[in-house]
Amino acid sequence: MLRYRIAPLARADIRAILTHSNQAFGSFARQRYEALIVQAIRDIAAAPHRFGSVERPELRGWTYHLRYSRERARVAGEAVHNPRHLLLYRLEPNGVGPSFVGIVRVLHDAMELEQHIPSDDDTP
């Protein structure tokens, strides 16, 4: 498993997602979505090229939709019904292969992703 780092913009995305989830759907829904985000990050760190990962050169990285981690992220036996977010991540090299996964953003799947690409200064 690779180490992972979460960029400040991704942390802000996660806070906003969980706040919205809590306000719109309640505390239990927020807990399920939080567990899903954590599981997706762990899944990518364990296998950055896993099923569901898509290389996105136009975003200078990879995307992974949270739906692919849904069944492994249950709270009290329940999964998120319809996850709508994806991770934007980059593999940070160490000369031989990736040394860590940088989680750059966590974005809604209906967004124009190209408009939310962080600068290199905002990467983990």
Backbone bond lengths (Angstrom), bond angles and torsions (degrees), N, CA, C in turn:
res aa  C-N    CA-C-N  psi(-1)  N-CA   C-N-CA  omega(-1)  CA-C   N-CA-C  phi
1 M - - - 1.451 - - 1.518 108.56 -
2 L 1.330 115.30 132.27 1.457 120.65 175.81 1.526 110.18 -79.68
3 R 1.302 114.68 155.11 1.463 118.74 170.64 1.527 107.53 -72.39
4 Y 1.318 116.23 160.19 1.460 119.02 175.53 1.516 109.40 -134.53
5 R 1.299 114.49 152.63 1.461 122.38 176.43 1.522 107.06 -129.69
6 I 1.308 115.05 141.33 1.464 120.69 -179.11 1.527 107.96 -111.43
7 A 1.323 115.80 119.26 1.458 121.71 -178.99 1.528 110.61 -67.00
8 P 1.331 117.30 155.16 1.466 120.62 178.03 1.535 113.36 -54.67
9 L 1.338 117.66 -39.69 1.469 119.46 178.43 1.523 111.25 -64.30
10 A 1.323 117.32 -38.73 1.465 121.00 178.39 1.527 109.92 -66.88
11 R 1.327 117.51 -39.58 1.469 120.46 176.72 1.529 110.60 -60.82
12 A 1.325 115.88 -42.56 1.470 120.15 177.86 1.530 110.60 -64.67
13 D 1.337 116.72 -39.97 1.470 120.43 176.45 1.526 110.48 -58.85
14 I 1.323 115.81 -46.59 1.468 120.24 -177.83 1.520 110.64 -62.89
15 R 1.320 116.87 -44.59 1.481 119.56 177.88 1.524 110.78 -58.66
16 A 1.319 117.00 -45.18 1.471 120.68 -178.93 1.530 111.13 -64.76
17 I 1.306 117.22 -41.84 1.471 121.63 179.74 1.524 109.95 -62.19
18 L 1.329 116.50 -46.80 1.461 119.84 -177.63 1.524 112.00 -69.62
19 T 1.330 117.51 -35.03 1.464 120.46 175.59 1.521 110.46 -63.81
20 H 1.330 116.02 -46.31 1.470 120.10 178.46 1.529 110.63 -61.96
21 S 1.320 116.74 -44.28 1.461 120.84 -179.19 1.523 110.68 -60.42
22 N 1.319 116.73 -42.59 1.463 120.94 179.67 1.530 110.78 -64.86
23 Q 1.324 116.48 -45.00 1.471 120.43 -177.68 1.523 112.20 -69.46
24 A 1.320 116.79 -39.51 1.460 120.09 -175.27 1.530 113.50 -84.97
25 F 1.333 116.44 -33.32 1.467 119.14 -170.65 1.526 114.64 -126.58
26 G 1.326 117.69 -7.62 1.456 120.84 176.60 1.516 114.35 101.58
27 S 1.315 114.58 170.55 1.460 122.70 -174.32 1.533 113.05 -62.92
28 F 1.312 117.30 -41.59 1.462 119.54 -178.09 1.531 110.98 -66.33
29 A 1.318 116.81 -38.47 1.467 120.49 176.54 1.529 110.29 -64.23
30 R 1.330 117.32 -39.90 1.459 120.64 177.41 1.526 110.30 -62.07
31 Q 1.327 117.28 -42.62 1.464 120.82 178.79 1.529 111.29 -61.61
32 R 1.324 116.48 -41.60 1.468 119.73 178.80 1.532 110.92 -65.03
33 Y 1.338 116.35 -41.71 1.468 118.95 -178.36 1.521 110.60 -69.36
34 E 1.320 116.92 -37.21 1.463 120.12 176.54 1.532 110.48 -62.13
35 A 1.322 116.69 -45.07 1.459 120.93 177.82 1.527 110.70 -60.95
36 L 1.320 116.91 -37.46 1.466 121.02 179.08 1.522 111.23 -66.11
37 I 1.318 117.51 -44.33 1.470 120.52 179.13 1.525 110.29 -62.27
38 V 1.325 116.51 -45.46 1.465 120.59 179.00 1.528 110.38 -60.46
39 Q 1.324 117.35 -44.70 1.464 120.70 -179.85 1.523 111.42 -63.44
40 A 1.324 117.61 -41.49 1.463 120.86 179.77 1.528 110.79 -62.72
41 I 1.315 117.18 -41.75 1.466 120.52 178.11 1.526 109.84 -63.64
42 R 1.318 116.87 -44.14 1.472 120.17 178.02 1.533 111.27 -63.18
43 D 1.322 116.44 -39.71 1.466 120.17 179.21 1.519 111.08 -61.89
44 I 1.316 117.15 -43.95 1.466 121.12 179.80 1.519 110.63 -67.11
45 A 1.327 117.63 -39.89 1.463 120.46 178.27 1.533 110.56 -64.17
46 A 1.329 116.74 -34.88 1.462 120.90 -179.96 1.524 111.89 -74.13
47 A 1.328 117.21 -34.54 1.471 121.33 -177.17 1.524 108.91 -153.74
48 P 1.335 117.33 86.50 1.469 120.71 -174.76 1.524 115.41 -59.35
49 H 1.325 117.20 -22.12 1.468 120.50 -179.16 1.518 111.20 -108.33
50 R 1.306 116.93 25.92 1.467 122.08 -177.22 1.530 111.31 -63.39
51 F 1.324 115.01 165.15 1.464 120.72 176.34 1.524 108.58 -53.04
52 G 1.309 116.61 132.83 1.460 121.84 -179.18 1.516 113.22 101.22
53 S 1.335 117.04 -16.21 1.464 120.61 176.88 1.516 108.70 -79.55
54 V 1.316 115.40 136.17 1.460 120.32 -178.93 1.524 108.22 -129.35
55 E 1.329 116.06 122.92 1.454 119.01 175.64 1.519 108.57 -70.11
56 R 1.322 116.58 131.51 1.466 122.18 -176.86 1.530 109.86 -127.76
57 P 1.333 117.90 82.59 1.470 120.15 -178.30 1.525 113.05 -56.04
58 E 1.328 116.84 -34.01 1.466 119.62 -179.71 1.529 111.97 -67.00
59 L 1.332 116.82 -17.98 1.465 122.20 177.84 1.531 111.26 -105.06
60 R 1.324 115.67 1.10 1.458 122.46 -177.31 1.530 111.55 57.12
61 G 1.327 115.83 42.03 1.463 119.43 179.39 1.518 112.05 -178.63
62 W 1.317 114.44 -150.06 1.457 123.91 -177.10 1.521 108.47 -129.00
63 T 1.334 115.90 155.16 1.463 120.24 171.01 1.523 109.19 -121.90
64 Y 1.322 114.10 154.11 1.465 121.79 177.78 1.516 106.92 -146.28
65 H 1.313 116.68 116.57 1.466 120.83 -179.16 1.526 109.80 -76.52
66 L 1.323 116.47 137.85 1.462 121.13 -178.09 1.527 112.92 -61.38
67 R 1.322 118.15 -22.70 1.469 119.97 -178.40 1.525 112.21 -58.86
68 Y 1.348 117.19 -25.55 1.458 119.89 -178.34 1.531 112.65 -75.18
69 S 1.322 117.33 -12.31 1.468 121.49 177.07 1.523 111.69 -107.34
70 R 1.295 116.83 0.76 1.461 122.98 -172.94 1.522 113.94 -53.19
71 E 1.300 118.25 -47.98 1.465 120.73 -174.64 1.523 113.26 -71.94
72 R 1.330 117.29 -19.18 1.467 120.50 178.82 1.526 111.95 -93.10
73 A 1.316 117.61 0.54 1.469 121.48 -175.70 1.523 109.88 -123.11
74 R 1.294 115.37 75.52 1.465 120.07 -179.59 1.522 110.08 -108.29
75 V 1.312 115.36 142.81 1.465 122.59 173.86 1.512 105.93 -120.40
76 A 1.321 116.14 122.87 1.469 121.92 -176.64 1.532 110.35 52.14
77 G 1.336 116.03 37.88 1.455 121.39 176.45 1.511 115.29 81.22
78 E 1.323 117.97 0.96 1.469 120.40 -177.26 1.525 111.12 -114.51
79 A 1.320 115.39 140.41 1.463 122.36 176.99 1.527 109.28 -104.53
80 V 1.315 115.54 163.78 1.461 121.01 172.77 1.524 107.26 -64.56
81 H 1.323 116.93 131.85 1.466 120.30 -174.87 1.521 113.26 -70.17
82 N 1.325 116.97 -45.35 1.461 119.98 -174.11 1.532 110.10 -142.50
83 P 1.328 117.97 77.03 1.464 119.39 179.97 1.524 110.70 -61.50
84 R 1.333 115.99 140.15 1.467 120.31 -176.22 1.522 113.19 -124.76
85 H 1.321 118.37 14.28 1.456 120.42 -176.37 1.519 111.46 -119.53
86 L 1.322 114.07 160.93 1.450 119.98 175.93 1.513 109.44 -136.72
87 L 1.312 114.19 153.91 1.455 121.21 174.63 1.521 108.06 -89.08
88 L 1.314 116.32 136.70 1.458 122.24 166.05 1.521 105.00 -105.76
89 Y 1.333 115.93 120.74 1.460 118.62 -176.96 1.510 111.06 -137.36
90 R 1.324 113.56 160.83 1.457 121.24 177.79 1.518 108.55 -129.07
91 L 1.306 114.82 145.95 1.461 120.99 176.08 1.517 107.20 -95.88
92 E 1.309 115.93 118.02 1.460 121.06 -176.69 1.520 108.91 -92.15
93 P 1.336 117.47 119.88 1.458 121.33 -173.42 1.530 113.18 -77.80
94 N 1.333 114.40 156.38 1.473 120.91 173.93 1.525 110.59 -124.22
95 G 1.300 117.50 15.11 1.459 121.66 -179.54 1.515 113.13 102.22
96 V 1.315 118.40 -31.91 1.463 122.53 -179.31 1.522 110.15 -109.15
97 G 1.280 116.94 -40.07 1.453 124.43 -179.06 1.519 107.48 -166.74
98 P 1.303 117.63 -170.63 1.466 118.28 -179.65 1.529 111.14 -70.64
99 S 1.329 115.79 138.75 1.464 120.01 178.01 1.517 111.16 -96.97
100 F 1.344 116.25 -27.61 1.456 119.55 175.02 1.518 110.17 -159.55
101 V 1.314 114.52 162.96 1.456 122.26 176.00 1.517 107.24 -99.04
102 G 1.302 116.41 126.75 1.460 121.54 176.58 1.519 109.42 -102.11
103 I 1.331 116.89 112.50 1.470 121.20 176.22 1.525 105.87 -81.50
104 V 1.322 116.13 113.57 1.456 121.79 -171.11 1.531 111.78 -93.71
105 R 1.335 116.93 -44.10 1.466 121.98 178.73 1.522 108.72 -148.67
106 V 1.331 116.06 160.89 1.459 123.46 169.75 1.521 104.19 -128.05
107 L 1.331 116.46 107.62 1.463 121.96 -168.66 1.520 111.99 -121.34
108 H 1.327 114.96 150.34 1.460 121.66 175.99 1.519 108.68 -68.25
109 D 1.311 116.94 140.77 1.465 120.30 -175.13 1.521 114.17 -69.98
110 A 1.322 118.52 -10.44 1.465 121.03 177.46 1.532 112.42 -92.25
111 M 1.317 117.31 -4.48 1.470 120.92 -179.19 1.521 110.87 -73.79
112 E 1.318 114.95 155.28 1.461 121.45 167.82 1.523 105.66 -78.93
113 L 1.318 116.74 96.19 1.461 121.48 -170.25 1.525 113.07 -58.11
114 E 1.332 116.58 -37.43 1.461 120.05 -177.85 1.517 112.28 -58.92
115 Q 1.333 117.94 -24.93 1.461 121.44 -179.67 1.524 112.45 -79.62
116 H 1.332 117.54 -5.19 1.463 121.32 -174.63 1.530 112.33 -122.62
117 I 1.322 116.51 20.43 1.460 120.69 178.84 1.524 107.74 -76.07
118 P 1.317 117.56 124.25 1.474 119.06 177.85 1.510 111.33 -75.94
119 S 1.316 115.25 158.60 1.461 119.34 174.13 1.519 108.29 -72.35
120 D 1.302 116.29 167.32 1.462 119.95 179.15 1.529 111.49 -63.11
121 D 1.330 117.50 -22.85 1.470 120.97 177.70 1.510 112.23 -69.27
122 D 1.333 118.02 -20.43 1.461 122.43 -176.95 1.524 113.14 -97.48
123 T 1.318 117.54 7.48 1.459 119.29 -179.81 1.522 109.44 -83.55
124 P 1.313 116.88 158.00 1.480 120.20 -176.17 1.515 112.99 -67.67
